[in-house]
C-alpha cells in the first residue's frame, strides 16, 4: 500500500477559506467556525470528513487509498463531498455534502 501523502491546497475542491492568523484555535472552535460558514453557504449540509493538522488526526479513520490524496479526503469525495471549509491554510479542513 502506498504511504499517505500530505494534504495540500491543490487537493481541495469548492473551497471556502477562513483565516484567523493570530488565533490559536482548537478543534472545537474550528468546527464551530466551519459549521457556521457552511450554514452561510447552504441551508442543508452534512459533515463527511475533517482534518486536524495540529493533532495530526482526521476522520474518518480510513486506510490510505490513493497515492495522490489522503484517504479521508478520497472518502469524502467519493461520497459526494462538495464543500470544503479550509481554516488557516489547512490547519483544519472540513468537507461537507451540501444538499
N, C-alpha and C positions, 0 to 999 in steps of 0.2 A: 504494500500500500504506500502511496506517495505521502511524504510528510506534509503537514499542514502549511499553507502559505500565510504570510502575514497580510492583514487587511490593508487595503489602500483605497484612497478616494475614488480611483478609477473603477473599482469593482462595484460601487454603489450605484443605485438607479433611482430615478424620480426622487431626488434628494432635496430635503429642506434642511439648510444649515442653520444651526443656532450656536451663537458664540457668547460665552461668558469668560473672557480672557483672564480675569483676575479672581475668579471664583474657584474655590476648592470644593467642587461638587462631590457628593457621594451618590451611590447608585439610586437610592430612593428619591433624592432631589432631581436627578437627571430623568428618571422615569416620569415623575410628575410633570416636568417641563415637556418631555416628549409627548405624553398623553394630551397635554393642553394644546400643543402645536398641532397634533393630529386632529383634535377637535375643531381647530380653526380651519383645517383643510377640508374636512368632510364630517358629516353627521354620524356616519356609521363606519366603524373600523374595528379590527381585531389584531392584537399584537401576536405576531408569529415567531419572532426571534429577536434576540438582543445580544449585545457585546459590551463588556466592561473591560476596557484596556487596563485600568488601574489594578483591578483584582485579577487580571489575566483569566477571565472566565466568560462563558457565553451560555446561551440557552437557545434551542435545545442542545443537550449534550450528545451530539451525533458524531460518529466517526467521520473523518475527512473523506469526502467522496469526489473530490476534484483536485486536480493539480493546479488549477487556476484561481480557485476561490475557497475560503474556509467552508467547512461542511455546514455550519449553522446558517450561512448566507445562501448556500445552494438549497438547503431545506426550505427557507423562506421563499425563495424564488420559485421553487417547484410547486409550492402551494398557493401561488398567486400573489405573493407579496408585491405591492405596487406603490408603496410609500415608505421612504426611508427618512428618519429623523437622525441627523448627524450632529451630535453635540460636541463642541470644542475639537473639531478636526479629528474625528474618530476616537475620541476619548470614551464616548458612549455612543452606541448606534442601536436604533430600534427600527425594526421592519414590521410594517403593518399591512394588512389586507384592507384596503378601503373599498367599501361596497357602494 
